[in-house]
Amino acid sequence: MRRERWEELLALAEAQHGAFTTQQAAELEVDGAALQRARSDRLVDRARQGVWAVLALIDDWTVMAALQLAQPRAVAGYRAGSELHHFDGLDEVVMDVLVPRNVRLRGPNVHRVDDLVVPEIVVVDGIRCTDEVRTLIDYAALVDDDHVERAMESVFRRDCSKRALLVDRATALARPGKSGPARALRVESRLPEVPTESDLETVYWQGLVRYGVPLPVRQYELRDARGGVIARFDDAYVDIKLFIELDGWSSRKTREAFGHDRRRQNAAVAHDWTPLRFTDSDVRTYMRRTAHITRTEVERRRARLVADRVA
């Protein structure tokens, strides 16, 4: 085939996660014989009937892109949509797709639906998928409440307006035998009004709930007499002036950030506040111990506060 035609085909495939159709190749004047020669040279291979993949361009989404080229009504969703939307807490990426009930497509991860509407379909990184809210509702049918909560927190901290939209859409989609909307509504109803600012904060909060620790105030702002913000805490027990700081692996990347964090802590201590600091492993691996430390310190300081008042 002519070099310029091959380069045009490569450019097209690169925009489609390495996949292209026989029809697209023909439109670029690359015929079947040329494709077979490219296959013999290990440049391309068949991905699905009528769909090819450039071997050097294959990535994690080539399979999904090829499927959608073969079946334009297929939409990524559930766990695949959760990965595309970067939900927190996703344990495994599975190429789940939604198709109308009259579409002939088989597979263990094919979900047949009759309630998906066009406004719920978006394109993310070149892949057609359900939007964030619909993905949350569907994803809730496959995982437990804690995973749904982590996913919701990641969406709501990016756009708080999605919370009301989720309630409306889950209510509209709810019906007997459809577990996703019911779980989504149940989990949303237990979330505090203020979202967490990281997945680590969400997991810590879940640990406090799991082990029966009194719950703090989220994202509390300590202010001076003129109303200026002195510090903002991940979590705070305001009555006993105890604040919680969670140190994730990526939260202190620079010297500047590290210095700012210490100056903020010193300013809080100067106003008679006391910190409890936990690392990523404290929360994700040793949460029982971390919950015990938190509860013990809260109870100790509250008991001392009561004693001081009595005295």
N, C-alpha and C positions, 0 to 999 in steps of 0.2 A: 504494500500500500504506500501511497505517497506520504512522505515524512510530515508534511504540514497537516494532512488529514489525521494522522496518528496523534500528533500533538494536540489537535483540537479535541479528539476523542479522550485523551488523557485529562485535559482540562475539564471536560464535562464530567468524567468519572470522578475526578478529585472533589468536585462540588457535590457529588452524590455518594460519598464514603466509599469510593472505589468501584461503584457499580454502574452499569449502563445496560440499556436494552438493545436487542438486535435491531429494533426499529430506529432507535437513536443513531446507531452505527450506520445504518443504511442511509439516513438523512445526511450523514457526513461523507457519503460515498465510500464507506468501508463495508464491503460485502461479506457474505458468509465464508467464502474461500479465504479472504484475508484474515478473518477471525480464527479460522482453523489453523492457518499458518502461525498466527500469534500464539495460539494454544500449544502448538507443537514446540514453539520456542520458549514455553513456560512464561509467557508474558501475561496471558489471561487464562481464565478457566470459567466454566459454567457455574453460576450461582443458583439459578432456578431456571425453569423452562422459559426461554426467551430473554434471560437476563445473564449478563456476564460480570465478572469482577476482575479488575486489574490487580494482579498478585502483589505488586509493590505498593499498592494503595489501600490494601485491606486494613480496616481498623475494627474497633469494638462494635460499631454500628453498621458494618457492611451487610450483615445478615438481615437486619431490619430494613435497611435501604433497598436491598434486593427484593425483599418481600413486598414492599410498598410499590416498587416499580412494576412488579408482576400483578399486584392487586391494589389498584389506586384507592379502594375503599377501606383498606386496612389502616388502623390508627393505633399507634403505640399508647399503652396505658398501664395501669396497675404498677407493677414493679419497674417496668421499663420507663414509664412516665415519671416515676419517683426519682429514678436516676437522672433523667434528662432535666428535671426541675431541681435537682440537688437537694432532695429532702434529707434531713438528718436521720440517722438511725437505720438506714437501709442495710440489711445484712447480706443480701444476695441480689444480683442483677439478673433478672429473667426477662427474656424477650416476649413479654405479654403483648398481645394485640387484640383490639376490639374490631369486630366486623358486624354488619347487619345480618340478621338471621337468614336472609335469602342468598348470602354469598357463600359459595362453595370453597371453603378453606378448612383444612383439618390440621390438628396438632394439639398437644397437651396444654399449650398456653394460648389457645384461641378462645376468646370470650365473645359469645354471641349476644348482642344487645339490640334492643328496639327503642331505647330512650336517649340515645346520644344525638345531640343536635349540632348543627354546623357552628354556632357561636362557641361551643365547648371545645372546638378543635383549633389548635395553634401549631405553628411550625417552630421547632427548637433545634438548632444545629442541623437544619436540613431535613429533620424527621418530623412527620405529622404525628402529633400526639394530643392527648386530652390536656386541657388547661390545668393549672395548679389545683383549683377547687374540685373539679371533677375527678382528677387523679387522686386527691386526698380521700374523697368519698369511696371510690372504687378500691383503693389500697387498703382501706379500713376493713374490707371483707376478707383480707388475706393474713393480717397480722394482729397481734394483741394490742390492748389499750395503750401500753407504754410506748410501743413503736408508733402508734397513731399520734400520740401526744408529742413525741419528738418531731415527727414530720410536721404537725400543725404548728408547733412553736417556730420552726424554721420558716414556714410560710408567713405567719402572722408578724414576725419581727421584720420581714421585708416589706410587708404591706398590710397594715392593720385593718384596712377595709375588707380584706378577704374573709375576715371572721364572720361578719354579718352575711356576706354572700354565701358562705358555706352553710350557715344555718338555713337560709332560704332554699338553697338548692338541695340540701340533704332532706329537708322536710318535703319538698316536691317529689323527690325520687323515692321516698320511703314507701314500702309496701311489704306485705307478708312474704317471707322467703328471701328477702333482699337484705343481707346483714350489714352491708357497708354503710348505708345512710344511718341506721340505728346506732351503730358503734360510733360513727363520726359525731352524731349529735350528743351522745352520752359523754364522750371524751371532751368535746368543746364545752359542755356545761360545767365541767369541773375545773377548767382552767382559770387562773386568776386573770384579772383585767389587763395587767401589765405583762407583756411577753418577756421571756428570758432573752438574753443577748448572745447566748451560745448554746451549743448542744451540751457542753459540760455543765452549764448551769441547770439545764433541764434534767439531766441525769441526777445531779445532786438533789434537786427538788423532789424527784421521784423517790430517791433514797430516803429523804426525810419523811415522806408520806408512808413509805413501806415500813419503816421502823418506828413509826408513831412519835416522831420528834415534833415538838411545837414548831409551827411554820413561821418564818420571818416575813418581813416586808420586802418585796422585790424592788430593785433599782431605786433604792432610797437616796434622796439628795440631802446631804447635810449642808445647812445654810448658816451664814453669819447673821448678826443682828440687823444688817441692812438688806438681807435677802439674797446676798451673793452666794453662789454655790462654792462650798469649800471642798467637797468631795462627793462622789457618787459611788455607792456600794452595790455589789452584785446582790447581796441580801443583808438585811439588818434587823436586829432585835432592838427596836428603838427604845423600849422602856429600860433596858439595861445597858444601853450604849455599847453593844457588841455587833461588829460587822464581820461578814464572811467574804473572803476573797478567794477566787478559784483561779489557779494558774495553769492554763492549758499550754500545750507545747508551742502553739503558734501565737500566743497572746503577748509575748515579751520579746519580739524579734530584734529590737534595736536598743542601743544604749540610751537613746533619747526616751523611748517608751519605758525602759527600766527605771531611768531616773525620775520620770514623771510619776510613775507608780509609787516610788518610795517617798517622793515629796508629798504626794496626796495622803499616803498613810501617816506620815509624820504630822501633817496638818490635822488629821482626824484625832490622832493620839493627843495632840496639844489641846484638843477640845474634850478630853477625858473619854474618848472612845477607845475600845480595845479590839484588835483584829484576831480572827482565826483564819489561817491560810491553809488551803488544801491544794494538792497537785492533781493532775489528771489521773495518776494511778491511785491516789487516795480515794477518788470518787468512783472510778470505773472498776477497780480491782478490790479495794478494801473498804467498800461503802459501809458495811456493818460497823467496822471500827470507827469510821469517820462520823457516822450517825451517833454512835455512843459518845464520842468526844464532844460533838455539838450539843447533844442533850445534857450531858454532865455539866458543861460550862454554863448553859442557859439556866439549868436548875440551880446551880451553885450561886450564880450572880443574882437570880431572882430571890433566892432564900436570904441572901445577904442584904438585898434591898428591903425586904420585909423587916428583917431584924433591925436595920438602921432606922426605919420608920417607927418601929415600936419603941426603940430606945429614945 
